Amino acid sequence: MKVTIDGQEIEVTPGTTILQAARMIGGESVPPAMCYYSKLKGTGGKCRCCLVDVTKGSEADPRPMPKLMASCVTGCQDGMEIASKSSERVRDARNAVTEFLLINHPLDCPVCDQAGECDLQNLSFEHGKLQQRFIEDKRTFEPEDIGDKIQLHMNRCIVCQRCVEVADQLTDGRVHGVLNRGDHSQISTCVSAAVDNEFSGNMIDVCPVGALTDKTFRFKSRVWFNKPYNAHRDCDKCCGKTTLWMFGGEIQRVTARKDEFHEVEEFICNGCRFDHKNVADWIIEGPRKFEKDSVVNQNNYTQKLEKVEIATEKGILLGRDIDRDKISMASVPLDKKSKS
């Protein structure tokens, strides 16, 4: 069946969601997603960042859907037409959702380890406002220690529940989850038990904000000062394929490899993530190509740069040859025969 998103038609299989179809097309039509994660079952429908305007339901029922739909949980229909980036209703809705997410989120970007990789930072850059209308105090939580390798900053959490799904689907015996309800909801452990399992570090990679950070990398460096390299090692617990973030000859942190939508390609174990920080432990494949434009890859040597050519007469851009000779070689006679 065929669907059209912002005027671009694509053929998809039954069961494909609008967000998945948009990602197949790529470009600016891809809605932002803060809770949906294609590698985790049951995610999506919580953050409302990916709202789109379905202007035509299908060929069988061409009526538009009256409300904006969450593209991550809405299936495609044959003949469906969707407005994402091109819809003013969608832009206004995303602006409102961004304002809502920033109501309680503190301005921690200058000190947050997630700065430069934060999905909320990118969302705010495009849809945020310089001023906010919220005059009440932000909600705050007491610091809580949930493990020796993972730092929880509940004040920054947007309750996307990705970390809960990681613990549910990758590990046995989950000890943390969402406590309380409404505006009191928070990520915490039920009896202040430490999160301690072999794949708990993946909670850091899936977190879209700075709520879960790596204690071994805490306040060491900004990500744009590090050079990322793809590397691998033989591991009997996971795939062993990682990204090394290096400062000079020092490995400052290890993360799983991510695709262009900031989603982990293959989850890695804590042994690869925390315990192997020596270059000799890894087989380095080469510099990592960045998946999308961000502060990390500005003017980076791995970024593809296209040469700009201006179609005009040579004399306009370069000037006359005789004039260039006069300016650049004033001490050399202009008569080329006399030089020889």
Secondary structure, 3 states (H helix, E strand, C coil): CEEEECCEEEECCCCCEHHHHHHHHCHHHCCCCCCCCCCCCCCCCCCCCCEEEEEECCCCCCCCCCCCEECCCCECCCCCEEECCCCHHHHHHHHHHHHHHCCCCCCCCCCCCCCCCCHHHHHHHHHCCCCCCCCCCCCCCCCEECCCCEEECHHHCCCCCHHHHHHHHHCCCCCEEEECCHHHCEEEECCCCCCCCCCCCHHHHHCCCCCEEECCCCCCCCHHHCEEEEEECCCCCCCCEEEEEEECCEEEEEEECECCCCCECCCCCHHHHHHCCCHHHCEEEEECCCCCCCHHHCCCCCCCCCCCCCCCCHHHHHCCHHHHHHHHCCCCCCCHHHHC
